[in-house]
Amino acid sequence: MKIDNDKGFRFKSLWQRKVNHFEIPVKLVFSSSMDNLREQFEVAVKEVEMLRDRPSNDSLLALYSLYKQANEGDNNNPPPENPFDFVAKAKYDAWLSQLGKSKETAMGEYIELVEKLKN
């Protein structure tokens, strides 16, 4: 049973036991706000694929860099070897611009950007 409340907590499960034909809640298991943020992030990732219009290149780079930062953290990879691979260089630089940003912050910014692009 899932129940959302206005404080951002989500009850993952509600265990009950019957006492004299009444159901009494025995244990509530709360999900952390990180679980909720992760779920919102995953929904936003799917919503990007269903946008009516293709986002601008700058928006696509922002989405890419925030996605990578949210999933992998800081970019510790070497720069692209091919100096003429401008797409790889742009993606590398965009992800590098997120250096030091927490995964949670990157997820939040990704969600905000997707909401902005949907409108």
Secondary structure, DSSP 8 states (H G I E B T S, - for coil): --EE-TTS-EEEEEEEEEETTEEEEEEEEE--HHHHHHHHHHHHHHHHHT-SS---HHHHHHHHHHHHHHHH-S--S---S-TT-HHHHHHHHHHHTTTT--HHHHHHHHHHHHHHHH-
